[in-house]
Amino acid sequence: MKRILTIVGARPQFIKAAPVSRALAARGLREILVHTGQHFDPSMSDVFFDELDIAKPAYHFDIHSLGHGAMTGRMLEKIEQAMLAEKPDVALVYGDTNSTLAGALAASKLLIPVAHVEAGLRSFNRAMPEEQNRIVADHLATLLFCPTTTAVDNLRREGITTGVHAVGDVMYDTTLYAAERAAGRSRILETLALKPQGYAVATLHRAENTDDPARLRSVLAWLEAQAAQTPVVMPLHPRTRRVLDSVGAPRGVDIVEPLGYLDMTRLVASACAVYTDSGGLQKEAYFHRVPCVTLRDETEWVETIEAGWNRLWTTPGWRPRRDIADYGEGRAAEAIAAILAA
């Protein structure tokens, strides 16, 4: 039986891994799940395993709240130990976090093939840690699972053409799965006394926003201006909460604790707009056909802007709207599992 060692550590990776894990099991592949602990708060970790039916990890390293070098180094050491013990046929990594980088490096040095889900994304901002991580992971990977043809083109420009597969977006798989569950189980609108399409959702967590005081003040002022027109609900990342304790919360924005995936799914699906610096939430907004404003100066999901469902906060409006065929029909995980099985 082929053995797949999957490395996850952060909220977006749990969401992406859920449908792939189910598809691997359906193919009779054995998956060994490694959780680095990068997201350690129960509201950012445990709840996703419960709500998305992800098996408990075989390894949990509890590595978090460190600088990039220390965090990645400790992850690299622990992941290498797990790989030596498990002897997997393939190491599967997701996205662009320090967990992704550590997993790809550990596998490459042990000559274990790396499979990268969400390969080929580029913001073209090398100052972003996420951009650095995704570039290194792509150049170490043997199998590169791209969510869009734009991602395939990005890899081609960097000389990567072997092992590249356009499979669609696994987050669309998860969105379809979660939307059905959320409709029957989530009561978040009732709890927060919200009316469908009567509010916007905001999230803020990236270092480029939270670690630059002047920029953070500008983003918060922009959110205050939106809240003056439409109520804004902001589930707050633990790191951002610590920052806001010192600079003050944006006036008129309803700050709530981080939400589970089902509650967040219903909250976004019922909103009139999404304001975020999250990569994943830009797409989730599109999947629910909710207009999005990205609180960054660029995005790796350029097709959401070209299709008129997303815009940068520094631009005045959206382009004409159309559907995005690249993301597929919600069967990306099946395509990935079939390639890994082969």
Residue, then its C-alpha position, 0 to 999 in steps of 0.5 A: m500500500k502506497r504511503i502518503l505523509t501529509i504535512v499541515g500546520a495552519r488553518p488554510q491547510f486543514i481546509k485544503a487537506a480535508p477533501v484530499s484525505r477523503a479521496l486518498a482513503a477512497r483510493g486505498l492509500r495510507e495517509i500519515l498526517v503530521h501537524t506541526g502545530q503552527h496554528f495551535d489555538p483550538s479555534m484555529s486548529d481542533v475545530f477544523f478537524d472535528e467539523l471537516d471529518i479529518a482524522k486525528p494527526a499521527y504526529h503533533f509537534d506543537i511548534h508555534s509562536l517563534g520567529h521564521g528561522a527558529m520555527t522552520g528549523r524545529m519543524l524541519e528537525k521533527i518532520e525529518q524524524a517522522m519521515l525516517a520512522e514512516k518511510p513514506d512514498v510521497a510527502l504531501v504539502y499544501g500552500d505557502t506556510n513555514s510548515t510547507l517549506a519545512g515539509a518540502l525541505a525535509a522530504s527533498k533532503l531525504l530523497i522523498p518525492v514532494a507533492h505540492v498542492e496549490a503549486g504555481l501561485r505567485s504574488f510577485n512580491r518576494a518580501m512576503p514570507e508566503e511567496q518565498n515559501r511557495i517558490v522554494a516548495d515548487h522548485l523542490a516538488t516532483l508533483l505540482f498540483c495547480p489550481t489554475t492555468t495561470a499557475v501552470d503558466n507561472l511555473r513554465r516561466e520558471g522552467i518547471t514543466t515536468g510533473v505539473h498538473a492543472v487539477g482545479d481548486v481543492m478549496y472549492d471541494t471543501t466549500l461545497y462540502a461545508a456549505e451543505r453542512a453549515a446550512g443545517r448546523s450553523r446558527i452564527l447569524e442568529t447568534l450575532a443577530l445578523k440579517p443575510q446580505g445586511y453586513a460585511v465580513a472582515t479578516l486581518h492577519r498578515a504580517e505586512n498589515t499587522d507589523d507595520p503601524a502606519r499601514l495598520r492604521s490605514v487599513l483600520a481607518w478604511l474598515e471604519a469607513q466601510a462600517a459607517q455604511t454597512p455593519v462589519v463583523m470581524p472574526l479576529h486572528p489571535r495575533t491581530r488581537r494582540v496588536l489591536d490591544s495596543v493600537g485600538a480596535p476600529r470603531g464601528v467594527d464588531i470584533v468576535e472570536p475566531l469561528g469554526y469553518l462551518d460558522m465562517t462558511r455561513l457567515v461569508a455565504s450570507a454577507c454582502a461583501v468580504y474585506t480580507d488579507s487572506g488568500g483563501l478567503q478571497k476564493e471562498a468569497y468567490f465560491h459563494r459569489v460574494p464581492c471581495v476587497t483584498l487588503r493587500d497591494e497584490t494578490e496571487w489569485v489574479e483571476t478573481i480580480e480579472a473576473g470582477w469578484n475581487r479588487l485591491w483596496t487601493t483600486p476604486g471598483w470591480r471589473p465586469r463579473r464572470d465565472i471562473a472556469d479554472y477552479g473546476e467543478g469540486r473534484a480537484a481532490e479526486a484528481i490529486a488522489a488518482i495521480l498519487a495512486a498512479 
